[in-house]
C-alpha cells in the first residue's frame, strides 16, 4: 500500500512540535524499541520452552502414558491485557513461535475489540482466573495501577509451575511475588542510556515486518543490545534456570537435563553451548550430584536479584555468550512453521 502522505512534510508527526518538544523525539524511538525488544524476547523464551518440552516428550515417549483423546499437551500461553503491548506480543508469538493459535488465549476487559485476531484461533475473553488456571506461561501486560486487583484475581489460581512473565516495570519482582503468592516469575529489567543510534527503533512497525528485520534482530539481541537499551545478564540466567526447572519438574536426571538443554541450543545455533552442573549450582552441590539425580528447583526470584553460579559463569565465558546470542538471532530469523 502506498503512503500518499510520505513526501508531505506538513503532515509528518514532527511538524506540529515546537523546538523544545523536538528535543524529546528520541523518547518515541525508545518507547518503540522497548516494546519491540519486550515482544521479541518473550517470543524467544516461549520458543525455547516449547522446544525443550517437545524434546522431553520425544525422549520419554516410550515410558509415558499415552495422551487421552482431546487432551492437549502443547505449551499454553495466556496474555492478560490487550492494550498496545498485549496486541503486539500476541502478533509476535504468532509470527515467531510454533505455538498453535488455539493455544494462545487473552483475557481483556474489552474482548470485542480484538479485531486483529478474528481470523485466527486465538480466543479472547474476560476471565483472569480462568486464564491463570489454564496457562503454562502467563504474560502480564497490564498497567501498574491494575496490578493489585489482577493479583487478587490470580492468587491461588496459578499452578506451581506456571511461569508468570511480567512487563509491569514499576513493580519489582520481589513485591510481585508477594502479591501473587507465587515466585515463578520472570521480569525483564531494561535499562536505557543516551546514544546516537536510538533511531534504529523507529522502523519497529508493523510488528510482523519488524520481527524479520536483520538490523532490529541484531539490535535486540539480549547480550549485545544496541539503540540505547540494555538487558541485564540476570535475565539470561533466569531463562536458563527456567529450562533447568522444566527438566527438574519432569524428573530428569542432571546429565539428561544438560544434554537436552544443550541440544535445543545446538539445534538453533549449530554449535554446542558448553554447560555443566557447575555452571548452574555451587561446586560442592554439583560435585555430589548423581547423574540420574534431578537438579534442585531454582527460585527465579532469587536468580534475578542475587549473584548465582550461572551469573558468574556467564560473566566470564564470552564463548557461551556468543553461542547464546547466535541462538537468539537464528531463532528470530527463522519463520515459524
FITORKE-259099 format. One record per residue: x, y, z of N, C-alpha, C in turn; residue in one letter. Coordinates in steps of 0.02 Angstrom, whole numbers, plus 50000, padded with zeros to 5 digits. Example, Ala and Ser with C-alpha at 12.3 -4.5 7.8 and 13.67 -1.06 7.14 Angstrom:
<titis>
506604971650390506154977550390506604983550390A506424988850354506844994750357506455000250394S
</titis>
This chain:
<titis>
500424994050000500005000050000500445006250000X500305011149957500695017249951500485022350003X500965025350036500825030650084500795037350047X500205040050036500135046049996500375052250033X500495051550098500735057250137501485057050150X501825052150117502525050950132502965057050120X502835060950067503265066650049502965073350070X502445073250110502125079350132502355080950204X502865085150209503175086350274502695089450324X502205093250300501735096450347501275091450382X501235085350354500815080250384501215075450429X501865076550433502285072250475502155073550549X502285068650590502185069250662502575075150691X503185076150666503635081250694503425088350677X503025089250624502885095950600502505100250650X502115097150694501725100950742502075102150807X502705100250813503065100950876503475107350879X503505110250937503935115950949504665113550953X505135118150949505845116350950506025112651015X505755114851071505905111551135505625104451136X505055103551104504735096851103505115092051057X505415094751004505785090550957506395087350990X506645090551043507215087651079507025081151113X506375080051121506145074051156505925068451108X506055069351044505835064350995506165057551006X506755057651037507095051351050506675046751094X506235049751135505815045651179505325041351139X505125043851082504675040051038505025033751013X505655034650991506035028950967506185024051023X506335026751082506485022351140505875018151159X505285021351159504675017651176504555012051126X504655013551061504565008351010505065002751020X505675004551039506194999551050506044995051109X505804997951163505634993951222505064989051207X504564991351169504014986851150504264981251106X504664982951056504924977951010505344972751047X505814975151088506254970551124505864966151172X505374969151206504964965151252504614959451217X504324960951159503954955851121504434950551092X504994952851064505474948251035505774943551086X505954946251144506244942051197505734937151226X505114939451232504594934951257504474929151209X504464930751144504374925451093504954920551095X505564923051105506154918751109506104913951169X505894916551226505814912451286505284906951274X504714908851245504184903951233504424898551185X504804900551134505044895551086505544890751118X505974893351163506434889051199506064884051243X505564886551280505174882251324504814876851283X504504879051229504134874351187504584869051156X505184871151133505664866451104505904861351155X506024863651217506254859051269505704854251289X505094856651295504534852151312504444846851258X504514848851195504454844051140505024838951142X505624841251159506194836651163506094831651220X505844834051277505704829551333505164824551315X504664826951279504114822551259504374816951213X504804818751166505084813751120505524808751157X505914811351205506394807051240506054802151288X505484804251314505144800051363504514796651335X504434796951269503824794251237503714786851253X504254783051260504194775851270503944773951340X504044778551387503854776851456503254780851480X503054785851441502474789851462501824786451443X501304787951482500644785651464500394789451403X500024786151359499774789651301499294795251321X499314800751281498874806351294498154804551278X497704805951324497004804351314496704808451257X496214805651222495904809351167495634816151191X495804821351153495564828051170496014831651220X496514828151248496964831251296497544834451259X497684840751271498194844551236498814845051280X499384842451255499994842651293500464848151269X500234852451224500654857751197500674863751245X501174868051234501264873951277500654878651270X500394880751327499804885151328500014892051355X499884897151315500114903951331499514908551342X499504911851399498984916651414499264923751415X498874928451390499064935551390498524939351428X498724942551483498244946251523498324953651506X497844956351469497864963251447497974963551372X497564967651338497624968051266497674975351243X498114979051276498244985851255498774985751200X499154991151195499674991851144500164986051147X500404984351207500904978951214500594972051205X500024970851235499714964251230499574962151158X499334966851117499184965251047499824963551009X500344967551020500974966350984501314959951008X501234958351072501504952051097501174946151064X500514946351058500154940851026500364940050954X500454945550918500674945350849501384942350845X501814944050893502494941350894502494933850905X502064931450950502024924350964501774920550903X501294923450868501024920250807501544920250752X501964925450750502444926250696503084922250707X503314921750770503984919250783504024912950826X503464909750840503474903450877503044898250841X503124892050861502714886650832502104885150875X501954889550922501374888550965500734889250924X500284884550931499654884750894499244890850916X498914894250870498474899850889497944897750939X497704891450934497204889050981497474888151051X498144888351058498464887651124498684894451151X498424899751122498534906551147497854909451165X497774911751227497154914751249497294921451281X496824926051274496904932851300496314934551346X496474937251404495954939851449495994947451449X495454950651429495434957951424494734960451441X494704966451467494054969251485493624970851423X493944971351365493574972851304493734967651249X493534961351259493694956151210493404957551141X492864961551137492554962951073493004967351028X493534970251057493974974551017494554970650986X494574964150995495134960050969495034958550895X494944963750855494794962850784495384959750746X496014961050770496594958350735496624950750736X496274947650783496334940450792495704936550774X495234940150741494614936850721494744931050673X495234931950629495374926850578495814921150605X496034921650668496454916350697496024912350746X496344907350778496004903450829496164905850899X496474911850904496614914750970495954916651003X495854914251064495224915651099495304921551147X494834926251143494834932051187494214931951232X494314933251296493754933451344493974937751402X493544938751451493714942451511493604937951572X494134934351591494104929951649494824928451670X495104932651712495804931851732495944925351768X495474923151809495574916951847495584910851800X495134910851753495124905451704495774905151665X496034910951646496664911251608497244908651650X497264910651714497804908551759497804901051770X497214898151778497164890951790497344886851729X497284889851670497394886251607498114886751581X498444892351591499074893851557499684890351588X500154888651544500824886451566501284892551573X501184897451529501544903751531501024909351530X501064913951578500574919351583500924926051580X500764929951529501064936651521500614941851553X500914946051595500554951651625500704957951584X500204960251547500274966151505499794971551527X499754972551592499284977351620499664983251652X499284988351669499574994351699499754993051773X500254996651799500434995851870499844996951917X499405001651899498825003051941498334997251944X498374992751895497914987051891498184980851927X498824981051944499154975151972498834972552036X498674976852086498374974152148497734970152134X497294972852091496674969252076496814962852037X497274963251989497464957351950497744951851994X498174953752042498484948752086497954945352130X497454949152151496914946152190496554940852148X496444942452083496124937652038496544931352029X497204932352022497634926752004497844922552064X497884925652122498134922252182497724915852195X498064910452206497784903852220497514900352157X497554903552099497334900252037497924898251993X498514900552010499104898951970499384892051990X499524887951940499854881651953500574882951975X500854878452014501524879452042502044880851987X501974877351931502474877951878502254882551822X501754886651834501544891651785502044897451787X502354898951730502824904451727502444910951716X502514915651762502214922251755502764926951728X502624929851670503104934351637502804941351641X503124945651681502834952251694503184957751655X502784961851621503034967751586502914974151627X502654973451687502494979251728503124981651764X503464986451733504124988451756504114991751825X503564994851844503544998551907503484994051969X503334987651959503254983052015503854978352018X504284978852069504864974352075504644967052079X505074962652056504904955552054504774952852124X505134955352175505024952952243504334954852269X504114960952254503454963152275502904959352239X503014958252173502524954552134502454947452160X503014944352180502984937652207502564937352271X502624942452313502224942752375501484943752359X501344948152311500644949552293500294943352264X500684939452225500394933652192500434927352236X500874927452287500994921352324501294916052280X501744918252235501994913952182502674916752161X503204912652163503864915452147504154913052081X503744909752041503994907651975503834913151925X504224918551930504084924751893504714926951856X504624928851793505174931651754504984938851736X505434943451752505294950551739505914953751708X505884955251643506454958551612506554965551639X507174967351652507334973951677507764977551625X507434981851587507774985451534508054992051561X508674993451544508984999751561509085003951498X509045010451505509125014851447509705019451458X510075020751404510655025251406510625029751345X510945035551350510975040151293511435037251240X511215037851177511635035551122511395038851057X511795038151004511635041250940511275036650892X511145030450914510835025550869510125023650889X509815027850931509145026250955508635026150898X508775029650843508305029850786508205023050753X508635018150769508555011550739507865008650755X507575010650812506935007850834506335010950799X506435016250760505865019550727505565015350671X505915010050651505655005550598505324999350627X505104999750690504824993950725504094992350707X503794996050663503094994850647503034993850571X502614989150549502204984450588502624978750618X502344975550669502714970450707502934964650663X502494962050620502654956150580503254957450536X503304963450508503874965150465504494966350507X504424969950563504994971750605505334965550634X504954960450651505244954450681505694950550633X505674952250570506094948950521506644953550495X506704959450524507204964350503507874962650534X508384960850494509044958950522509344964250568X509254970750551509534976050592509214976250661X508554975350663508204975450727508344969150768X508404963450734508584957250769509274957950801X509744960750764510414961950790510394966750850X510014972250842509994977350895509654974750958X509194969950951508814967551009509114961451042X509674958851016509984952851045510134954051119X509854950151164509884951651237510574953051265X511094949651240511754950351269512164955951236X511934958451179512304963651142511834969051116X511374971351157510854975951134511154982751114X510814985851066511024992451040510434997251044X510535003251020509995008151018509815011051085X510285011151132510165014351196509765010151245X509675003651232509304999251277509754993351295X509744991351358510124985451378509714981151425X509894974851429509544969951471510054966351513X509954966151578510434963151623510554955751610X511154953551626511334946551618510914942051663X510634944851717510214940851762509604937951725X509354941751675508774939251637508964933051598X509544933151567509784927351529509874921351576X510154922651634510234917251684509554914351704X509074918751716508404916451736508094912151681X508184913951619507914909951563508224902951563X508874902551574509204895951576508964891951637X508854895351693508594891851752507884889351740X507494892951701506824890651683506874883951647X507334883451599507424877251562507634871651609X508074873251657508294868251705507714865951748X507284870651770506714868851811506214864451774X506144865651709505694861451669505934854251671X506584853351665506874846551668506784843551738X506854847651789506764845251858506044843151870X505564847051845504864845351854504674839051816X505074837451764504954831251726505344825351755X505674826551813506064821351849506634818551807X506934822751766507504820551726508144821051767X508594816151758509234816351792509654822251767X510154824151805510554830151788510894829451721X511174823551707511514822551643511034823251584X510464820251591509964820451538509704827651529X509614831151583509384838151579509874842451541X510514841651557511034845651523511064843951449X511004837551432511014835451362510444838551323X509854838551352509274841351317509324848951309X509544852351361509614859651356510134861451304X510694857951303511204859351253510964857651183X510544852551178510304850351111509854855651079X509434859051119508984863951088509374870151065X509914871851101510324877451078510734875551017X510974869251016511344867050957510894866850895X510264865050905509784864850850509684871850821X509724876950865509594883750842510214887350816X510794886150847511394889850826511914885450791X511794878850790512264874350755512894873050793X512944875150855513544874150895513354872250966X513794868851001513644866551069513794872051120X513314873351164513414877951219513694873851277X514294875551298514634871751350514364873251419X513894869051441513594869851507513674863351546X513804863751611513844857851653513514859451720X513514854651765513174855651830513474861451868X514144862351863514474867751899514274874551872X514024874851809513794881151781513174883651817X512754879151841512094880951868512074881451944X512444877051978512384876652051513084876852082X513114877952147513764878652179514174872252174X514824872952178515284867452163515184861452210X515074862752274515014857152321514394852952305X513834856252288513214852652271513314849052204X513624852452156513724849552090514164843252093X514664843552136515124837852142514794831652170X514284832652213513944826952244513314824752207X513134828552154512514827052118512614820952073X512194815952081512244809952040511964811251970X512204807451922512004808551852511254807451841X510954802951880510234801651872509804805451923X510124809851960509764813852010509574820651981X508944822651987508734829151959509084835051993X509144840451956509394846651986508884849152038X509104853052087508624856052134508204861352098X507614862652124507184867852096507494874652112X507564878952062507884885452070507354890952075X507404895152125506954900852132507124906152081X506654907752037506774912851986506854919752017X506494921052071506554927552105507274928452128X507554923452161508244923852184508724924452125X508594920952072509034921052014509084927851982X508564932051992508564938651960508824944252005X508894942852070509114948152115509764946552152X510004940352145510614938352180511144936052131X511754935652156512294933052116512274925452119X512194922252063512134914952059512754912052026X512864905452034513424902251999513384903251923X512764903251897512684904051825512864911151803X512704916151844512894922951828513654923751825X513994920751874514724921051874515014917451814X514714911751797514964907851740514874911651674X514274914351663514154917951600514564924251595X514664927651651515054933851650515774932651627X516024926651641516724925151624516794920951561X516244919251529516274914851469515984918451408X516414921851372516194925451312515974920651257X516274914751255516094909951202515374907551212X515174906351274514474904251287513994909951271X514194916051289513774921851272513674922451196X514214921251158514174921651086513704916351057X513724910251085513294904951060512554906251078X512444908951138511754910651157511484916251112X511914921051096511714926451051511554923650982X511964918950959511854915950893511194912150891X511024908950947510394905250951509804910050946X509854915850979509324920850976509234923350905X509774925150873509734927950805509464922850756X509684916650764509444911250720508694910150729X508474910150792507764909150806507344914750776X507564920950784507174926650760507184927150684X507704924650653507744924950580507374919150546X507174914250586506834908350558506084909150562X505724908750507504994909250509504694903450548X504164904750584503824899350622503504894550574X503534888150591503244882950548502534881350572X
</titis>
